[in-house]
């Protein structure tokens, strides 16, 4: 583990970074507003598991391969873009207003969880972030580098989990208020288009981000 002072600086830097909304946070907010607190928290857990996958990748050096290979970066990047665009198209064109109005079931929550995992795992910029950010706080004299990176990655994901959870709770509260104020078909249709549009926008943002690597 890094020494106490280094670890403290890492925690502070992580707090600053996680409170700034990024693609994963917007995904969580969309799910929370659209379907309520259970869906929002399920998306938080899925995104967090995706973050742990990236932390593990960084620890074993796979992020280095992704960072150094333009082809690997492009493949992962465009898979992620395609997945987000598909979610948006599915939401806009294939989800009925009745389905939007229905209460989420455990199966639906498991699907939201798995989508959160995929959205984060297929974001190559997250891998590059872990690869660029975590090693700055690793000191060879403090032990095995891979173990320090893994510990820092788990710490970062834990901090992000708390921050994302707060976003989910706040967004779901707003969503509950909106549902109480307006529950007509026009409102549900608007929610469907807005949430689908968010996915499409996330896909577009992912396509633009890091374009120099592709």
N, C-alpha and C positions, 0 to 999 in steps of 0.2 A: 504493500500500500504506500502511496505518497505520504510525505510527512504532513503533520497537522496544518502547517501554514499553507502549504501548496494545496492541500485538500480544501481548506477554507476558501482560498481564492477561486478554486474550481467551482465550489458550490455557489458562490456569489455570481460568477460569470454565467453559470448554468441558469440561475434564477432570472438573470437579465434576458437571456436568450429565449427561455421557454415562455415568458409572458407575452412576447411579441407574436401575434397570430401568424401562422403559416398555413400551408395547404392542409396538414393534418388537423389543425385546429378548426379550419373552416369546414372540413368534413364533419367533425364532431358537432359543431354548432348547427350545421344543416340537419343532421340526424336528430339532434336534441329538440330543435324547434319543430321539426316536421312530425316526430313521433313520440316525443316526451322523454322523461327522465330515464326509464329503463333502456331505451334505444341509445340515448346519449352515452350512458355509462358503459353499455356494451361496446360502442364504438371506441370509447376511451381505452378499454381493456384490449381491444383488437389492435389499435394503434400502438399501445405500449408493448404488446408482444412483438409487433413488427420492429419496434425500436430495440428490443432485446436481441432479435435476430441480427440486426445491424451491429450491435455491440459485440456479439459473438463473432461475426464476420471480421470485424476490425481486429479482434484479439488474435485470430488465426491468420490474419493477413490477406483475406480475400478482398477487403476493401482496397488494398494496394493494387491488386490485379485490376479491379474495376477502374481505379483512378488512372492507371497507366495504359489501359487498353481502350482506344476510341471505339472499337467494334463492340466490346463488352458493354461499355457505357451506353452506346446507342441502342443495343438490343434491349437492355433493361429499361432504358428511358422510354422507348416507344411501346414496349409492353405495358408500362404504367399509363402512358397517355391513352392507349387503346382501351384499357380497362376503365379509366375514368370517363372517357367519352361514351363507352357502352353503358355505364351506369346512368349517365345523363339521358341518353336516347331511350333507354328502357324506362326511366322514370317519366319522361315526357310523353312518350308515344304508346307505352304498353301497360302502364299502371292506370287502372280505372279509378274514378273518384270514390267508388265504394271501397276499393282496396285501400285507398289513402285514408279513408275514414275509419277503417277497421282497427281494432285494438291489436297491438303487437302480441304475438304468441311466442313461446319459448323458441320454436323453430326459427321464427323471424329474427329473434334476437341473436340466435346462433349465426344466422346469415349475416347480420349486421356486424357481428364480431369478426367473422372471417373476412368480410370486405375490408374492415379496418386493418387487419393484418396485411392483406394483399396491397392495399393502397400505400401503406408505409414501406413494405418490403420492396415494392416495385418503384420506389422513388430513389433513383441513383444519387440524387443530391443529398439525401440523408446519409448514404454510405460515405460520400465524399466529406460530408460534415464531420462524421465520426472519425474518419481517417485524418482529417486536418486538425480537428479540435483536440481530441483526446491526447495525442502524443505530446502536446505542449506541456502537459502536466505530469509526464512520466520521467522518472529519474532512475537510471540503471542501478544506482547505489542502493535504492530502496527495495530491490527485489526483481523478480522476473517481469520483463516489460509486458508480456501478454496478460499476466495476471493483474497488473496495474491498470492496463487498458480495459480489461473486463470489469474490474471493480469500479472504475470511473464511468464506464458505460452504464452499468446497472444503477449507479447513483444518479446519473443524468436522467435515465428513463424514469426512475422513482420520482424525481423532482417534476418531470414533465407530466407524470401520471397525476400528481396532485393539482398542478396548474390546469391540465386538461379537464380534470374532474370538476374543478370550479367553473370552468367555461361551460361544461355540460349542464351543471346545476342551474347556472344563470340562464342559459339559453332555453332550457326546458321550462323554466318558470315563465319566461317571456312567451314561449309557445303555448303553455297552458292558458295564459291570460288571453292570448289571441283566439284560442279555440272557444273560450267562454264568451268572448265578445261577438264572434261571427263563426257560425258553423254551417252556413249554406253551401250549396254546390259550387257557387262561384268562388267562395273562399278556398274550398278544398282544391279546386282546379288551379287557382293562383298559387297555392302552396306547391302543387305538383310541378308547375312550370318554373317556379323560383328554385326549388331544390334541384330539379334537373338542370337548370341553367348554371347553378353553382358547380355541379359536377363537370359540365362542359367547360366552364371557365377554368376550373382546376386542371383539366386536361390541356387546355390551351396554354396555361401558365407553365405547366410541366414541359410542354413541347418547346417553349421559348427558353426556359431556364437551362443554362448550361449548353446552349446550342453550339458554342465553340468547341465542345468536346466531340460532338457528333459530326 
